[in-house]
């Protein structure tokens, strides 16, 4: 029997024991919430409110007529305090709506749709789009676009991604344990769009309780729960598709080109809420962990809540952190402040002390080849690094730099502490500009 894994990759310590057994806790929304309009990949949004306006929970704050976009909704009821430029977790100021919470949680009218058969495929796609649903694994790509492949692309496999391979992260793990029904509800919605497709929930072997819970949930159905080999980056789309189906995605192609769609665990629950209950994406589950966190855990957090509020719910910190990371330590974004808000892509907040934050000093490449042995895309990171530093963009193109998924495997194994993935990321930006 073929092992459910992919080629190459690494086995970092997962550090999940800090939070994987801790149930999800609610974080009470603070007095002021900040809603950056930059929360998805695609077209920018137009702000629909102005200071002084009263808003309801679930009301649109911003939207766009562009196809690759989703609206942004208020996660509380209250009054628009300001519309201006505020700091985003990415480190830049972006247009932001500030809402003063009235503590009432007065909602817009949510329209439920219990009978999926009464909805057309177009209805479902519209409801997902209007619910502001994006990929919750960190990418933030509008989900209705992913679920709208061209007619000639026949989707044969739907994979719900429960791998959660990044160290420290356990938010998806806890959702599988605590809300398995909502995940499968979301999967049923997706299967309404692609009734001919097989359906799987793919979970790494280091989550036995989640595997058991999900198997119990799908018992008596044709949905498969697959136990994947624990290896990083098992949760990356291309690697997961290969592990589940044996299909390789050619350079420059997308999952739909091999008949596959991959959806994150919490994205599936967001789909269920948007379509079945009419509730837009207003909250997400966030893992808070790292050596500086007093009480690590998993939290249900309203979109727009400052990091500082979430950290207080986790017991607070007694000193200035050496490093703040939004997302996992391998692919997350390094932050500069806790005075930035949780957005749709905030899967975790990790805090490390000064000693752990120290980056190793680079030394010359010794041509050991470890980076090539680790690369799950089977690229040659040492050459990509060299060409990027020289600005040789033609060679970067020939070496398929744009195929890099920026997983960080190469930097992790490099004995010379070369900043490989950082230089490749800059190189990809340059190639995109030239294109």
C-alpha positions as CSV (number, residue, x, y, z in Angstrom):
1,X,0.0,0.0,0.0
2,X,1.3,3.5,-1.0
3,X,2.3,5.6,2.0
4,X,0.2,8.7,2.4
5,X,3.0,11.2,2.1
6,X,5.1,13.2,-0.4
7,X,8.6,13.4,-1.6
8,X,11.3,15.0,0.5
9,X,10.3,17.3,3.4
10,X,11.5,17.5,7.0
11,X,10.6,16.5,10.5
12,X,10.8,19.5,12.8
13,X,9.8,19.2,16.5
14,X,6.0,20.0,16.4
15,X,5.7,21.7,19.9
16,X,2.0,21.0,19.7
17,X,1.7,19.5,23.3
18,X,1.4,23.1,24.7
19,X,-2.1,23.5,23.3
20,X,-3.4,20.3,21.5
21,X,-5.4,19.1,24.5
22,X,-6.7,22.6,25.5
23,X,-10.3,23.2,24.5
24,X,-11.2,26.4,22.5
25,X,-12.0,29.3,24.8
26,X,-13.9,32.5,23.8
27,X,-12.2,35.9,23.9
28,X,-14.6,38.6,24.8
29,X,-14.5,41.4,22.2
30,X,-12.9,44.6,23.4
31,X,-14.2,48.2,23.4
32,X,-12.5,49.0,20.1
33,X,-12.1,46.7,17.1
34,X,-10.0,47.4,14.0
35,X,-11.0,46.1,10.6
36,X,-8.3,46.5,7.9
37,X,-9.8,46.2,4.5
38,X,-6.7,44.2,3.4
39,X,-7.8,40.7,4.5
40,X,-7.7,38.6,1.3
41,X,-5.8,38.0,-1.9
42,X,-7.4,40.0,-4.7
43,X,-8.9,43.3,-5.4
44,X,-9.0,46.0,-2.7
45,X,-12.3,46.8,-1.1
46,X,-14.3,50.1,-1.0
47,X,-15.3,51.2,2.5
48,X,-19.1,51.4,2.9
49,X,-19.4,53.2,6.2
50,X,-18.2,56.6,7.7
51,X,-17.5,57.8,11.3
52,X,-20.7,58.1,13.3
53,X,-22.6,55.3,11.5
54,X,-24.3,52.7,13.6
55,X,-23.4,49.1,12.5
56,X,-24.8,45.7,13.3
57,X,-22.9,42.4,13.9
58,X,-22.6,40.8,10.4
59,X,-23.1,44.1,8.5
60,X,-20.8,44.8,5.6
61,X,-18.1,47.4,6.3
62,X,-16.4,47.1,2.9
63,X,-16.9,45.4,-0.4
64,X,-15.9,45.5,-4.1
65,X,-17.5,44.7,-7.4
66,X,-14.3,42.9,-8.6
67,X,-14.7,39.1,-9.0
68,X,-11.6,38.2,-6.9
69,X,-12.8,39.8,-3.7
70,X,-15.0,39.2,-0.7
71,X,-16.8,41.6,1.6
72,X,-15.6,42.5,5.1
73,X,-18.2,42.3,8.0
74,X,-18.3,43.8,11.4
75,X,-17.9,41.2,14.2
76,X,-19.8,43.4,16.7
77,X,-22.5,45.9,16.8
78,X,-21.7,49.5,17.7
79,X,-20.6,52.8,16.2
80,X,-18.0,53.5,13.6
81,X,-15.4,55.5,15.5
82,X,-12.9,56.2,12.7
83,X,-12.0,55.4,9.1
84,X,-8.3,55.9,8.5
85,X,-4.8,54.4,8.1
86,X,-3.9,51.9,10.8
87,X,-1.2,49.3,11.2
88,X,-1.8,45.9,9.8
89,X,-0.1,42.7,11.0
90,X,2.0,42.7,7.8
91,X,3.8,45.8,9.1
92,X,2.3,48.5,6.9
93,X,-0.6,50.9,7.4
94,X,-3.7,50.1,5.5
95,X,-7.3,51.6,5.3
96,X,-9.1,50.5,8.4
97,X,-12.6,50.8,9.9
98,X,-12.6,51.3,13.7
99,X,-15.8,50.2,15.5
100,X,-16.7,51.0,19.1
101,X,-18.3,47.9,20.5
102,X,-21.7,48.6,22.2
103,X,-21.6,45.2,23.9
104,X,-25.1,44.3,22.6
105,X,-24.1,42.0,19.7
106,X,-27.2,43.1,17.8
107,X,-27.1,41.2,14.5
108,X,-28.3,41.7,11.0
109,X,-31.0,39.2,10.0
110,X,-29.3,35.9,9.1
111,X,-31.3,33.9,6.5
112,X,-30.9,30.1,7.0
113,X,-30.9,27.5,4.2
114,X,-31.6,24.1,5.7
115,X,-32.4,22.5,2.4
116,X,-29.3,22.4,0.1
117,X,-31.4,20.8,-2.6
118,X,-33.4,24.1,-2.8
119,X,-30.2,26.0,-3.7
120,X,-28.6,26.1,-7.1
121,X,-24.8,26.0,-7.6
122,X,-24.9,29.7,-8.4
123,X,-26.8,30.4,-5.1
124,X,-24.2,28.5,-3.1
125,X,-21.3,30.3,-4.7
126,X,-23.0,33.7,-4.1
127,X,-23.7,32.8,-0.4
128,X,-20.1,31.8,0.1
129,X,-18.9,35.0,-1.5
130,X,-21.3,37.2,0.4
131,X,-20.2,35.5,3.6
132,X,-16.7,36.8,3.2
133,X,-15.2,33.3,3.2
134,X,-11.5,33.0,2.4
135,X,-8.9,30.3,2.9
136,X,-8.3,30.2,6.7
137,X,-5.1,28.3,6.5
138,X,-3.2,31.5,6.0
139,X,-3.4,32.3,2.3
140,X,-6.6,34.3,2.4
141,X,-7.7,33.4,-1.2
142,X,-11.4,34.0,-1.8
143,X,-13.1,30.6,-1.4
144,X,-15.9,31.2,-4.0
145,X,-13.2,31.6,-6.7
146,X,-11.5,28.3,-5.7
147,X,-14.9,26.6,-5.9
148,X,-15.6,28.0,-9.4
149,X,-13.3,26.3,-11.7
150,X,-13.8,26.6,-15.5
151,X,-16.4,24.1,-16.9
152,X,-13.7,22.1,-18.6
153,X,-11.9,21.4,-15.3
154,X,-13.6,18.2,-13.9
155,X,-13.2,18.0,-10.2
156,X,-12.7,14.4,-9.0
157,X,-11.3,14.9,-5.5
158,X,-12.3,17.2,-2.6
159,X,-9.7,17.1,0.2
160,X,-10.5,18.8,3.5
161,X,-7.0,19.6,4.9
162,X,-6.6,18.6,8.5
163,X,-2.9,18.1,8.3
164,X,-1.9,21.3,10.2
165,X,1.7,20.5,9.8
166,X,3.2,23.8,11.1
167,X,4.9,23.5,14.6
168,X,2.9,24.9,17.5
169,X,-0.4,25.3,15.6
170,X,-3.4,23.3,16.9
171,X,-6.4,25.5,16.0
172,X,-7.6,23.1,13.2
173,X,-6.9,20.2,15.5
174,X,-9.3,21.5,18.2
175,X,-12.0,22.3,15.6
176,X,-11.9,18.7,14.4
177,X,-12.2,17.5,18.0
178,X,-14.9,20.0,19.0
179,X,-16.9,20.8,15.8
180,X,-16.7,17.8,13.5
181,X,-20.3,18.2,12.5
182,X,-19.7,21.7,11.1
183,X,-16.7,20.5,9.1
184,X,-18.8,17.8,7.5
185,X,-21.7,20.3,6.9
186,X,-19.2,22.4,5.0
187,X,-18.1,19.4,3.0
188,X,-21.7,18.5,2.1
189,X,-22.0,22.1,0.7
190,X,-18.9,21.6,-1.4
191,X,-20.1,18.2,-2.7
192,X,-23.3,19.9,-3.8
193,X,-21.1,21.8,-6.2
194,X,-19.1,18.7,-7.3
195,X,-21.4,15.7,-6.8
196,X,-19.2,13.4,-8.8
197,X,-16.1,14.0,-6.6
198,X,-14.7,11.7,-4.0
199,X,-14.3,13.4,-0.6
200,X,-11.6,13.0,2.1
201,X,-10.6,14.5,5.3
202,X,-6.8,14.2,5.5
203,X,-5.3,14.3,9.0
204,X,-1.7,13.8,10.1
205,X,-1.0,10.8,12.3
206,X,0.0,13.0,15.3
207,X,-3.7,13.9,15.9
208,X,-5.2,10.5,16.9
209,X,-8.1,12.1,18.8
210,X,-9.1,14.2,15.8
211,X,-8.8,11.1,13.5
212,X,-11.1,9.1,15.8
213,X,-13.6,12.0,16.1
214,X,-13.8,12.6,12.4
215,X,-14.1,8.9,11.6
216,X,-17.1,8.7,14.0
217,X,-18.7,11.7,12.4
218,X,-18.5,10.2,8.8
219,X,-19.5,6.7,9.8
220,X,-22.0,5.3,7.4
221,X,-21.1,7.8,4.6
222,X,-18.8,7.5,1.6
223,X,-16.4,10.2,3.0
224,X,-12.9,8.9,3.8
225,X,-10.8,9.9,6.7
226,X,-7.2,9.4,5.8
227,X,-4.3,9.2,8.3
228,X,-1.3,11.0,6.7
229,X,2.3,10.5,7.6
230,X,3.5,13.2,9.9
231,X,6.0,15.3,7.9
232,X,6.4,19.0,7.1
233,X,4.9,20.5,4.8
234,X,2.2,17.8,4.5
235,X,-0.5,20.5,4.6
236,X,0.8,22.3,1.5
237,X,-1.7,21.8,-1.4
238,X,0.6,20.2,-3.9
239,X,2.1,17.9,-1.3
240,X,-1.3,16.9,0.1
241,X,-2.7,16.2,-3.3
242,X,0.2,14.0,-4.2
243,X,0.0,12.2,-0.8
244,X,-3.8,11.5,-1.2
245,X,-4.1,10.9,-4.9
246,X,-0.6,10.2,-6.3
247,X,-1.1,13.1,-8.8
248,X,1.7,15.6,-9.4
249,X,0.8,19.2,-10.2
250,X,2.9,20.4,-13.2
251,X,5.0,23.6,-12.9
252,X,2.7,26.6,-13.3
253,X,-0.5,24.6,-12.8
254,X,-3.2,24.6,-10.1
255,X,-4.9,21.9,-8.1
256,X,-8.0,22.1,-10.4
257,X,-5.8,21.2,-13.3
258,X,-5.4,17.7,-11.8
259,X,-9.1,17.6,-10.7
260,X,-8.6,18.5,-7.1
261,X,-9.8,21.1,-4.6
262,X,-8.3,21.5,-1.2
263,X,-10.1,23.3,1.6
264,X,-8.8,24.1,5.1
265,X,-10.7,22.7,8.2
266,X,-11.9,26.1,9.5
267,X,-12.8,27.2,6.0
268,X,-15.1,24.3,5.8
269,X,-16.9,25.5,9.0
270,X,-17.1,29.0,7.6
271,X,-18.7,27.6,4.4
272,X,-21.3,25.8,6.5
273,X,-22.1,28.9,8.5
274,X,-22.3,31.1,5.5
275,X,-24.5,28.8,3.4
276,X,-26.6,26.9,6.0
277,X,-27.0,29.6,8.7
278,X,-26.4,32.8,6.7
279,X,-23.7,33.9,9.1
280,X,-20.7,35.7,7.6
281,X,-17.1,35.2,8.6
282,X,-16.8,37.2,11.8
283,X,-14.6,35.0,14.0
284,X,-11.7,32.6,13.7
285,X,-9.9,30.1,15.9
286,X,-6.4,31.3,16.9
287,X,-3.6,29.3,18.6
288,X,-1.6,31.4,21.1
289,X,1.6,29.7,22.0
290,X,5.4,30.1,22.4
291,X,7.7,30.2,25.4
292,X,6.6,33.7,26.5
293,X,2.9,32.9,26.7
294,X,1.7,32.2,30.3
295,X,-1.3,30.1,29.4
296,X,-1.1,28.8,25.8
297,X,-4.3,27.8,24.3
298,X,-6.8,27.9,21.4
299,X,-9.2,30.9,21.3
300,X,-12.3,31.8,19.4
301,X,-11.6,35.4,18.5
302,X,-13.7,38.1,16.7
303,X,-12.1,39.5,13.6
304,X,-10.8,42.9,14.5
305,X,-9.7,42.1,18.0
306,X,-6.2,43.5,18.8
307,X,-3.4,40.9,19.4
308,X,-2.9,42.4,22.9
309,X,-6.5,41.5,23.9
310,X,-5.9,37.9,22.8
311,X,-2.6,37.7,24.7
312,X,-4.3,39.0,27.9
313,X,-6.8,36.1,27.5
314,X,-3.7,33.8,27.4
315,X,-2.4,35.1,30.7
316,X,-0.4,38.0,29.3
317,X,3.4,38.4,29.1
318,X,5.9,39.8,31.6
319,X,8.5,41.1,29.2
320,X,9.0,42.4,25.7
321,X,8.9,39.5,23.3
322,X,12.0,38.8,21.2
323,X,9.8,37.8,18.2
324,X,6.1,37.9,17.4
325,X,4.9,35.6,14.6
326,X,1.4,35.6,13.0
327,X,1.0,32.0,11.7
328,X,3.5,29.2,12.1
329,X,7.2,29.5,12.7
330,X,8.0,28.1,9.3
331,X,5.8,30.2,7.0
332,X,4.3,32.8,9.3
333,X,4.9,36.6,9.2
334,X,7.1,38.2,11.8
335,X,5.4,41.0,13.5
336,X,6.6,44.2,15.3
337,X,3.8,44.9,17.7
338,X,0.8,43.5,19.6
339,X,-1.2,46.5,18.7
340,X,-2.5,45.1,15.4
341,X,-5.8,43.2,14.9
342,X,-6.7,39.6,14.2
343,X,-7.6,39.2,10.6
344,X,-9.1,36.3,8.6
345,X,-5.7,34.8,8.0
346,X,-4.5,34.9,11.7
347,X,-4.2,31.2,12.4
348,X,-1.9,31.7,15.4
349,X,0.0,34.3,17.5
350,X,3.4,33.0,18.6
351,X,5.7,34.8,21.1
352,X,9.3,33.9,21.7
353,X,11.9,35.3,24.0
354,X,15.0,37.2,23.0
355,X,17.3,34.2,23.0
356,X,15.0,32.1,20.7
357,X,14.6,35.1,18.4
358,X,18.3,35.3,17.5
359,X,18.9,34.4,13.9
360,X,22.0,32.4,13.2
361,X,24.8,34.3,11.4
362,X,25.1,33.4,7.7
363,X,28.3,31.8,6.5
364,X,29.2,30.7,2.9
365,X,27.4,27.9,1.3
366,X,29.3,24.6,1.6
367,X,27.5,22.8,-1.2
368,X,26.3,20.0,1.0
369,X,23.0,19.7,-0.9
370,X,20.8,19.3,2.2
371,X,18.5,22.1,0.9
372,X,17.8,20.1,-2.3
373,X,17.2,16.9,-0.3
374,X,14.6,18.7,1.8
375,X,12.8,20.7,-0.9
376,X,9.3,19.2,-1.4
377,X,9.1,20.9,-4.8
378,X,12.4,19.4,-5.8
379,X,14.0,22.7,-6.6
380,X,17.7,23.7,-6.1
381,X,17.5,26.4,-3.3
382,X,21.3,27.0,-3.1
383,X,21.3,28.1,-6.8
384,X,18.1,30.1,-6.4
385,X,19.7,31.9,-3.5
386,X,22.9,32.6,-5.5
387,X,21.0,33.9,-8.6
388,X,18.7,36.0,-6.5
389,X,21.6,37.7,-4.6
390,X,23.2,38.4,-8.0
391,X,20.0,39.7,-9.5
392,X,20.2,37.1,-12.3
393,X,16.4,36.9,-12.9
394,X,16.7,35.0,-16.1
395,X,18.4,32.1,-14.3
396,X,15.9,32.4,-11.5
397,X,13.2,31.9,-14.1
398,X,15.0,28.9,-15.6
399,X,15.3,27.3,-12.2
400,X,11.5,27.6,-11.7
401,X,11.8,30.0,-8.8
402,X,8.0,30.8,-9.0
403,X,7.2,27.2,-8.1
404,X,8.7,27.7,-4.6
405,X,6.0,27.4,-1.9
406,X,8.2,29.3,0.7
407,X,7.8,26.5,3.2
408,X,11.2,27.1,4.8
409,X,12.5,23.6,4.6
410,X,15.7,24.7,2.9
411,X,16.6,27.3,5.5
412,X,15.7,24.9,8.4
413,X,18.2,22.3,7.3
414,X,21.0,24.6,6.1
415,X,24.1,24.2,8.2
416,X,25.5,27.5,7.0
417,X,22.4,29.3,8.2
418,X,21.8,30.8,4.7
419,X,18.7,33.0,4.4
420,X,17.5,30.9,1.5
421,X,13.8,31.3,1.6
422,X,14.1,35.1,2.3
423,X,16.1,35.6,-0.8
424,X,13.8,33.4,-2.9
425,X,10.8,35.4,-1.6
426,X,12.4,38.6,-2.8
427,X,13.4,37.0,-6.1
428,X,9.8,35.9,-6.7
429,X,8.6,39.5,-6.1
430,X,11.1,40.7,-8.7
431,X,10.0,38.1,-11.2
432,X,6.4,39.0,-10.7
433,X,7.2,42.7,-11.3
434,X,9.1,41.8,-14.5
435,X,6.2,39.6,-15.7
